[in-house]
Amino acid sequence: MAPHRQLFLVVGLLLCACCGSGTAADVVQAECLKVSTSEFAGTVKDTIDAVQQVASILSQFANAFGDFRLSNAISDCLDLLEFSSDELSWSLSATQNPKGKDNSTGNLSSDLRTWLSAALVNQDTCTDGFDGTSSIVKSLVSSGLSQVTSLVQSLLTQVHAVKSYESSSTQKTYFPSWVKSKDRKLIQANGVSADVVVAADGTGNFTNVMDAVLAAPDYSMKRYVIYIKKGVYKENVEIKKKKWNLMMIGDGMDATIISGNRSFIDGWTTFRSATFAVSGRGFIARDLTIENTAGPEKHQAVALRSDSDLSVFYRCGFYGYQDTLYTHTMRQFFRECRITGTVDFIFGDGTVVFQNCQILAKKGLPNQKNTITAQGRKDPNEPSGFSIQFCNISADSDLVASVNGTSTYLGRPWKLYSRTIIMQSFISNVVRPEGWLEWNGDFALDTLFYGEYMNYGPGAGLGKRVSWPGYRQFNDTGVAKNYTVAQFIEGNLWLPSTGVAYTAGLGV
């Protein structure tokens, strides 16, 4: 079958949450869906049609304006609508053949909820991109985008909640079909065999990262390794959705640096400002840094944007100011990373776990308040949220040295159902005693889900924390376990294949 058809192949489920007797449709309906498979399929098809209608309207305006910001916004929307179309197609295929082969987790409910959640947020991102433009284009597509959003929200209500797989010493490890035995410890090996080498000094196959990405195979079902030698690579890298299973290895967080400076002030949308953007599924990065050097005065300026499902970032640095790390959608895992920034510097609507990371607040603009997270969950049926575990939340050196300092908060609610949990982490006195900050008045204070569990350090005291209805102080390990790697991102079903060290549960 031609490679481009693989986008529409059924999703592989080696260990299906929807296993049992009867036909595939019967099993899917009984275990994963609240409606018949035919009803679900019909709604998915209607939604894909609605997406394509909006894309058809937008495509008429592509490259038709001399307005740089508007042109970027239209380009973003077309990409995002294509993302949604693919995510809906995966959902349709997976319910029609739950034993197909692909690199999913093996938990169909989790996969469906993840993909539909991504398809939901894409429309909001499209709309947000028109901020700062005075065009009529936004108004022409707004009703169509609203229709798509409504249809996807309906689909989310038709999927059962995830059946999580508990972590235990006797649990069998399952590997996705694309993982060969020799690749399972790839990331831990001292000497990884690279497919290509990038070297700024000309000693490799390429002198810049983007050329190596373009040369990688499309829809690869095996790991493709790009080794990036030490050096500063001043470029913007985009790994499009057809580039599956790429792995990038650098010479160290302080040695291999990919650097850009796009920003909202200079006409880029937040989405397109990323120094490094990855949409291809199964991406792994190790031992490198991605930075955006635009500075605090340029406002939104993303270092990394990830829409890569089942992606891993290990011993990586993400440096910037406002909007440093855009975990836009999908399931992602960050381990032993260093993340710096000022306003909303970890944001997006992904389902993400951060473990053993350094999260460092920087000195921003005068009178500016730092907010570490701005999670973007807009619907209560979405599985998305941020879980920050075993991390160190402190001030970066420039903020430590600042005489007046900056008020720093753990997060604020970007969307109505914003969800962030911080547990078993060190919180320094850089964080204000109240802990969390409003977005705008009482917006989302009743509906957000913010939680803290067993944190320590001078900024971890709970006595003066906010008293919002949506804020929770966990005392129950049973609640906290819902936000561990094993349960929140189904990590036991896919992280072993990467070889990255992780703690599946609470570690106690």
Buried (B, 14 or more C-beta within 10 A) or exposed (E): EEEEEBBEBBBBBBBBBBEEEEEBBBBBBEBBBEBBBEEBBEBBEBBBEBBBBBBEEBBEBEEEBEBEBBBBBBBBBBBBBBBBBBBBBBBBBBBBBBBBBBBBBBBBBBBBBBBBBBBBBBBBBBBBBBEEBEBEBBEBBBEBBBBBBEBBBBBBEBBBEBBBBEBEEEEEEBBBBBBEEEBBEBBEEEEBEBBBBBBBEEEBBBBBBBEBBEEBBBBBBEBBBBBBBBBEBBBBBBBBBBBBBBBBBBBBBEBBBBBBBBBBBBBBBBBBBBBBBBBBBBBBBBBBBBBBBBBBEBBBBBBBBBBBBBBBBBBBBBBBBBBBBBBBBBBBBBBBBBBBBBBBBBBBBBBBBBBBBBBBBBBBBEEBBBBBBBBBBBBEBBBBBBBBBBBBBBBBEBBBEEEEBBBBBBBBBBBBBBBBBBBBBBBBBBBBEEBBBBBEEEBBBEBBBBBBBBBEBEBBBEEEBBEBEBBBEBEEEEEBBBBBBBBBBBBBBBBBBBBBEBBBBBEE
